[in-house]
């Protein structure tokens, strides 16, 4: 599905094996001097394991010290391997998640299911106890500015219905939103066109690899964000590296995140980066 995620996770079957190297107590949810109270993981990293053993995989994630997960809607992600999970109701899935000691208050959805199956997804989200409905992207890789404007207007309308149902709507970026059309950065157009009272942003820190800092956007648009995906980048090696070993200024990031309104954080990195990333976050 998502090319960016494929770059993050070369072989998701390695994920839990690598993460198992962590001391279960090493990834505590309080970050000491940091104001960050908790962080979780995006389940895309563990999709193959989740399909094979949903309950067991969640328990392994929880045993590492995580308290939260961000789901991918099984309906919209069916073609990406999540179809077996769609056989469960949200109520059944929530019980398994909570029995594992985890909280799920955010999930990704694709645009098609929000257009065509909104009532169904709202019902599923209520069953799950989710409070944040995050659009994974418009996926307009070759889209014009007008295409993006139309998509923003459509999402504003959908988000109004989502708000009335008791949820918050978010938008998750990829590198494609940081391309330009007629010298206009697509992401800036999104910030201008999306209704700030209806749609918050989930910032993918990985765009640092093309020169865009999350902190700059948090400060530029106070209160416009709801969550973030964490990643770091080595300019020398031209690859992702554990948090704290790359070019992201994390102290600046977390300070700016408060200005931006970020409520929760989800680590989404290659498996081998999880242990050193956790150690850094715990001591920031």
Residue pairs with C-beta under 8 A, 6 or more apart in sequence:
1 77
1 79
1 80
2 44
2 80
2 136
2 137
2 174
3 174
4 174
4 175
4 204
4 206
5 44
5 268
7 240
8 45
8 206
8 231
8 240
8 268
8 269
8 270
9 15
9 44
9 45
9 270
9 271
10 270
12 44
12 45
12 46
12 47
12 48
12 49
12 271
13 48
13 49
14 271
14 272
15 45
15 46
15 49
15 271
16 46
16 49
16 57
16 60
16 61
16 271
17 271
18 271
18 272
18 274
18 275
19 60
19 61
19 64
19 271
19 274
19 275
20 60
20 64
21 275
22 64
22 65
22 274
22 275
22 278
24 63
24 64
24 65
25 65
26 65
26 275
26 278
26 279
26 282
27 64
27 65
27 66
27 278
27 282
28 65
28 282
29 37
29 38
29 39
29 65
29 66
29 67
30 37
30 38
31 37
31 281
31 282
31 284
32 282
32 283
32 284
33 284
34 254
34 281
34 284
35 254
35 258
36 254
36 265
36 281
38 67
38 68
38 264
38 265
39 66
39 68
39 230
39 264
39 265
39 266
39 267
39 281
40 66
40 67
40 68
40 69
40 70
40 102
40 103
40 264
40 265
40 266
40 267
41 61
41 66
41 68
41 69
41 70
41 266
41 267
41 268
42 69
42 70
42 72
42 108
42 229
42 266
42 267
42 268
43 50
43 69
43 70
43 71
43 72
44 72
44 108
44 268
45 268
45 269
45 271
46 57
46 61
47 72
47 80
47 81
47 82
48 81
49 57
49 60
50 57
50 58
50 82
50 85
51 81
51 82
51 84
51 85
54 85
54 88
54 93
54 96
55 96
55 99
55 100
58 69
58 96
58 97
58 100
58 102
59 100
59 101
61 69
61 100
61 102
62 100
62 101
62 102
65 278
66 102
67 101
67 102
67 103
68 102
68 103
68 104
68 105
68 106
68 264
68 266
69 97
69 102
69 103
69 104
70 104
70 106
70 107
70 108
70 134
70 227
70 266
71 93
71 104
71 106
71 107
71 108
71 128
71 130
72 80
72 82
72 107
72 108
72 136
73 82
73 107
73 108
73 109
73 110
73 113
73 121
73 124
74 82
74 83
74 84
74 85
74 86
74 88
75 86
75 113
75 117
75 120
75 121
75 124
76 108
76 109
76 110
76 112
76 113
76 114
76 121
76 136
77 108
77 110
78 86
85 93
88 96
89 124
89 127
90 123
90 124
90 125
90 126
90 127
90 128
91 127
91 128
93 127
93 128
94 104
94 127
94 128
94 129
97 103
97 104
97 128
104 128
104 129
104 130
105 129
105 130
105 131
105 132
105 264
106 130
106 131
106 132
106 134
106 170
106 227
106 264
106 266
107 125
107 128
107 130
107 132
107 133
107 134
108 134
108 135
108 136
108 172
109 121
109 133
109 134
109 135
109 136
110 135
110 136
110 139
111 135
111 136
111 137
111 138
111 139
111 151
111 155
113 120
113 121
114 121
114 133
114 135
114 155
114 158
115 154
115 158
118 158
118 161
118 162
121 133
122 161
122 162
122 165
122 167
125 133
125 167
126 165
126 166
130 167
131 166
131 167
131 168
132 167
132 168
132 169
132 170
132 226
132 227
132 264
133 162
133 167
133 168
133 169
133 170
134 169
134 170
134 171
134 172
134 202
134 226
134 227
135 155
135 169
135 170
135 171
135 172
136 172
137 171
137 172
137 173
137 174
137 176
137 177
138 148
138 151
138 155
139 176
140 147
140 148
140 151
140 176
141 176
143 151
144 181
145 181
145 182
145 184
145 186
145 189
148 181
148 186
148 189
148 190
148 193
149 189
149 193
152 189
152 190
152 193
152 194
153 193
155 169
155 171
155 194
155 199
156 194
156 195
156 198
156 199
158 169
159 169
159 195
159 198
159 199
160 198
162 168
162 169
162 198
163 169
163 198
168 200
168 226
169 198
169 199
169 200
170 199
170 200
170 201
170 202
170 226
170 227
171 190
171 194
171 199
171 200
171 201
171 202
172 201
172 202
172 204
172 229
173 187
173 190
173 201
173 202
173 203
173 204
173 207
174 204
174 207
175 206
175 207
175 209
175 210
176 186
177 186
177 187
177 190
178 185
178 186
178 187
178 207
178 210
178 212
179 185
179 186
180 186
187 212
187 217
190 201
191 201
191 221
191 224
194 201
196 223
196 224
200 224
200 225
200 226
200 261
201 221
201 224
201 225
201 226
202 225
202 226
202 227
202 228
202 229
203 214
203 217
203 218
203 225
203 227
203 228
203 229
203 260
203 262
204 228
204 229
204 231
204 268
205 214
205 228
205 229
205 230
205 231
205 232
205 248
205 253
206 229
206 231
206 233
206 240
206 268
207 214
208 214
208 231
208 232
208 233
208 246
208 247
208 248
209 233
209 240
213 248
213 249
214 228
214 248
214 253
214 256
214 257
215 249
215 252
215 253
215 255
215 256
215 257
216 256
217 225
217 260
218 225
218 253
218 256
218 257
218 259
218 260
218 262
219 256
219 259
219 260
221 260
222 259
222 260
222 261
223 259
223 260
223 261
224 260
224 261
225 257
225 260
225 261
225 262
226 261
226 262
226 263
226 264
227 262
227 263
227 264
227 265
227 266
228 257
228 262
228 265
228 266
229 265
229 266
229 267
229 268
230 243
230 265
230 266
230 267
230 268
230 269
230 277
231 240
231 243
231 248
231 268
231 269
232 240
232 241
232 242
232 243
232 244
232 245
232 246
232 247
232 248
232 269
232 273
232 277
233 239
233 240
233 241
233 246
233 247
233 248
234 240
234 241
234 245
234 246
234 247
235 246
235 247
240 246
240 269
240 270
240 273
241 273
242 269
242 273
242 275
242 276
242 277
242 280
243 250
243 267
243 269
243 273
243 276
243 277
243 280
243 281
244 250
244 276
244 277
244 280
244 281
244 284
245 276
245 280
250 280
250 281
250 284
251 284
254 284
257 265
267 274
267 277
269 277
